[in-house]
Amino acid sequence: MHSYEAFQPTLDSAWELLEGRLTTLAPPLDALARRFLSRISDGDKGHRGYFSSRLAPPLVFLPLWLRERFRREQPASVPSEEVTVRLVAAAMWGYLYIRIQDDLLDEAQSDRSQTLLGNVCGWEMARLLESLVGGSALFRSAFERAWLDFTRWTLAEHEQLLSEAPYSDEHFEQHARKVAFARVPALALCVLAGRAELEPTLETLVDQLGVAYGLTNDVVGWQRDLANGHRTFLLARAGFTRAEPLESARRKVREALYGQGLLARTLEASVTWQRRAAESAEALGLAEFSDYTRERLALLDELTREAKLFQLRWLIANEETRP
């Protein structure tokens, strides 16, 4: 994402902190860390491209965009680059911890030993946040609430995916709140700048991004989810039931996604939520969010056009096979 590139030096500095810590781990944790970094590598940038790929949500960029707002409005309140780098590093440790948990929940063949690397990630996140904003009772309370929200809704979604229970819009929007940790580094930046009153709007923005990305992730990963027997919101709407044979389920799902246009409609719903997030970002004064939004909407447009092309091909193929 081009909108992320201006902040890459800060991310690189944060990566240096992470990499430096990981290289100090004793065997066999050091090898485990190297395997994990290789797993999350993205193209030419390697693991340093993990947070800035086209599909990646703006996890570590929210506090950086907030810092730019404060730099414009009240320069004296802006945390130093050193403090900001440590805050971004704390966020990255937290997100990597969450990624390890997600892999364990989502993939039958996941490397379960990665949970032990998660112990390092969780400790480093907590250590850095404590050193930066540990003295704020407001932050501590908000952090606990966000952490438990992330935990609660991750579990609720996981149980939903493995059930045949009805999957409503309301349930999906609740499950999307599993991204609650994204509130933490952004709120920490607000606390450091003396602007903790922005928390409610920040929470709304994160919730809206959670729904937008959740819808897109369902679309991008539907084949993997189907193979894993995960009845996502998209697959539930497509009529998938976990009890039926995989091949018949795949035919039914493809008919709904392509023949009935469910794939394209889901991406269009993601666009709606992305625009809502953009409105919240504007209320927060995040000027840089607009460039990110344009790029995100362009990506969603590409995916939608691709989905409609699949739909057209599906309709043509099925028309030809009719008597």
Buried (B, 14 or more C-beta within 10 A) or exposed (E): BEBBEEBBEBBEBBBEBBBEBBEEBEEEBEEBBBEBBEBBBBEEEEBBBBBBEEEBBBBBBBBBBBBBBBEEEEEEEBBEEEBBBBBBBBBBBBBBBBBBBBBBBBEEEBBEEBBEBBEBBBEBBBBBBEEBBBEBEEBBEBBEBBBEBBBBBBEBBBEBBBEEEEBEEEBBBBBBBBBBBBBBBBBBBBBBBEBBEBBEBBBBBBBBBBBBBBBBBBBBBBEEBBEBBBBBBBBBBBBBEBEEEEEEBBEBBBBBBBBBBBBBBBBBBBBEBBEBBBEBBBEBBBEBBEBBBEBBBEBBEEBBEBBBEBBEEBEEEEEEEEE
